[in-house]
């Protein structure tokens, strides 16, 4: 097989993206130069942050280019190598998803062991997703035992791990919000002490009912009314780790903003944005903790898998609409 | 003289307070019981945070009571004492302002030395005001040398010290905003590298012009559009110490809120509210630094003094309207 397919950005979305913003393109399977490898991708990740990269604005990662392949986390099998230390058959994690075959410098790939865990886990619970949950909760928000934790988008890949890690680390109460009754049920099955559907009334009221004694830590994946509600419910010296604000990624108007920031003063609250890339120093500790929890059956993780590179745009759109339970992946 | 006058809260303000919310009341000069002292107040402080205490809401300090004297920082001379270690003639700092004579437990007063500095300084540069600036800038926002600093309400008592301390601690650039051309001139005289009148166009534009390379630290006394502008101008890993939000203390509508909090994520920003009361451990270091700077003529401080307890409400209203330069005090 000498043909590879990949997804290009055909146009920049205004507001919610549609299938028309993407294009499936056929290309040749590349040949590696010195120091390079070719990987046949098995799974690729779609993530909310990719929506921001579809805008032509300066940010912490450069915007996607028009008429060029998108990129993002992927895992696959090496099929050709001109690099020392990596051979065909190895499984590697790398950053060139959205395509069937990836050509990259071997230095940009990390070998993973497919016998320790399903390879998809390196994109979710054992990968960036897991480390995001772990670092945001324990490092950025500095959760301590006996504290009360709230996480939004809690049935998503990061949120569901945040809640479970919080319980494992001794949180007194863990509350999650999600977007459907089925997700709320799933959160309860995962061990959340309380969960609510954010469509059922004001988030502020739902949170106060779910955490009557207030919260000490908020892990924010949503922004807007969720952040406002969290600030309202925070106890003295509360901390919010700001991981994402999916509520506003597709907004064409200025987004809703918390009106109660003055509470930061009297309650001495801290809001802190973070990117997982700044917390690589926690990786070893994370892998050790998470591997142990997985081995002992203490952590569950959900994956929603869509088949075929041609369906990657639809998987991404479904993610933005909240159709995933846990990690949204494309089996390439 | 056996009569003392004090200011009572006659009614709770809705929106901007007026003179009608206050009442001047004559009472007897009290007599101290065991362990108590009576202080003839010389100066009392009016502060923005007092506006919040006029509302009947739970907060970090209890609300003022109707038909009872207001309170707040004051300094005066002991005229009667039934407490060990404090004698008539001593000068003390305490929390019962808004009255000519104060009766209090000696434990609630702190002796100060009137020969080291004018007694009013213990309410401003050497007191809570100075410590607020010092702790917020150096501890909460953790300003380091060669960083760029923005402070709002910069001609106020706290703001003018923030800017000067930042320069003394090696800030690469210090920018202040204020509410009149005269205040802007004063900031330049105090050594600010740039200053602007927030009435002149959008704060966001003025700040970008004044700090074209961005800011690392924001000391917030205002909230709203100032905070939004600061977030916009912040460099990676920027920090905001949230000290006050005077822009919204009198608001009857939900206040303007920063619409750009999603920038916290990519820029890894931190917003942290604080109260000076949590930073008492810095007092010794603060007094040592500040006394040295004052002795060496490296810090200037402004006071706006209103005479007469009967004019204390007007002093407070003037403070909210921004009529003060530096610390607003009432000479009792």
Interface residues (C-beta under 8 A of the other chain):
Chain A: X52 X59 X60 X223 X227 X242 X243 X244 X245 X248 X254 X255 X257 X258 X259 X261 X262 X263 X264 X265 X266 X267 X268 X269 X270 X271 X272 X273 X274 X275 X278
Chain B: X52 X59 X60 X223 X227 X242 X243 X244 X245 X248 X254 X255 X257 X258 X259 X261 X262 X263 X264 X265 X266 X267 X268 X269 X270 X271 X272 X273 X274 X275 X278
